[in-house]
Amino acid sequence: MFARDRKQEMAHLILTTFDWLPEFPRGYVRDIRIRWALEEAGLPYSVEGVPFKERDADHFKHQPFGQVPWLTDGDVTIFESGAAVLHIAEKSDVLLPSDAKGRSEVIKWLFAALNSVEAASLPWFIFQFTGNGEESDGREAINDFLSSRLSHMEDVLESKDWLTDRFSAADIVMVDVFRVIDRFDGLSNYPVCRNYMKRAEDRPAFKKALADQIGHFKQADLREAVMDSN
Amino acid sequence: MFARDRKQEMAHLILTTFDWLPEFPRGYVRDIRIRWALEEAGLPYSVEGVPFKERDADHFKHQPFGQVPWLTDGDVTIFESGAAVLHIAEKSDVLLPSDAKGRSEVIKWLFAALNSVEAASLPWFIFQFTGNGEESDGREAINDFLSSRLSHMEDVLESKDWLTDRFSAADIVMVDVFRVIDRFDGLSNYPVCRNYMKRAEDRPAFKKALADQIGHFKQADLREAVMDSN
């Protein structure tokens, strides 16, 4: 069951991200989830860029919300970083066990990272840039939403290295969700979550993915500088 | 590829939800996604209740955030409604095509329903109950977040009945996300989304799922009334 399609593994995987971005989001663009998964799985892939400044109809055909990334695998094109990571995981025992029980454990935590934790961290992130830090009922409700989720994650991760019995696709997404929270110091009261994130960031595949994302946008700066000097 | 495990289909599926809930959330508890998927797939299942008022360690073992629902399938136990719906969909061509391309289309839209649309509707929902309707930058940012997602969904659904070429697991989750938005009149500017939701709510499997959820909690009221009268 859940046999992997070996033919598909041979197909060329293409990750599409923006061709350029301002400094601020670099290192935190969600293409890192896909890069990281591909690096962990040891699958060859190439990276393509689409314009950040003008998003055409073809962009919306691949990503209906006008965002990045998306993953192309032959005639299959997948937006949503969670779906793309799951697609890659289906090709590799490193990211997703092939037995039904192990598989379901990883998949439920992959959904939890997105729908239980990131669903709370996204509005919290929005509030980092609104209201000039003023206190309000809304801000408090959003803070409470995230705190509640992180407190439960402290319990979950207390006695283990990874969400399931070994590193998996679920950890890639959960850790990347934690990274954005940590960037705005939101993990300072959650040492177990923070140590878990640090443990994952030590993995060679993560370091390569991060360096590659930053290099990709740096390259774009250089390209622009050359064009400006002509 | 993606062969379904026929043995598992015979295993007894158990949906766990609260034993009782106040009136307000009834009809909108996320167990409806699982009920609906099971009804569409025509799979037999039973429903069990856990205490709403006191959540013990065993509850957190099944659902680490102290919520409902979860689905049990033999020795597999799955929280996260998205993961549970995907688990059910793996057992039925009605909800998830078996070819790689069709499968990936459904899975990406399932993630989009949760991580692109519900991620925006959840904070918007929180704001229905906070700040007494006062205007604030935070409220505006959260409103904009949801409006942007719904505008794109109008385009996506403009010329089709369902998210993919036929009704699927992705529609179950997207429609249930829309239902909560519509309850607070958030779809009034998005007629395509609203018609799509209405079309799905007309399905016999949805009607059965909704009636069953409401009946489940009604039953609990009756039980309580009998106990109170002793």
Interface residues (C-beta under 8 A of the other chain):
Chain A: M1 F2 A3 R4 D5 Q8 F60 P64 F65 G66 D75 V76 I78 F79 E80 S81 G82 A83 A84 L86 H87 A100 K101 S104 I107 K108 L110 F111 A112 L114 N115 S116 E118 A119 A120 L122 P123 I126 F127 F129 T130 G131 N132 S136 D137 G138 R139 E140 A141 I142 F145 S148 R149 H152 M153 D155 V156
Chain B: M1 F2 A3 R4 D5 Q8 F60 P64 F65 G66 D75 V76 I78 F79 E80 S81 G82 A83 A84 L86 H87 A100 K101 S104 I107 K108 L110 F111 A112 L114 N115 S116 E118 A119 A120 L122 P123 I126 F127 F129 T130 G131 N132 S136 D137 G138 R139 E140 A141 I142 F145 S148 R149 H152 M153 D155 V156
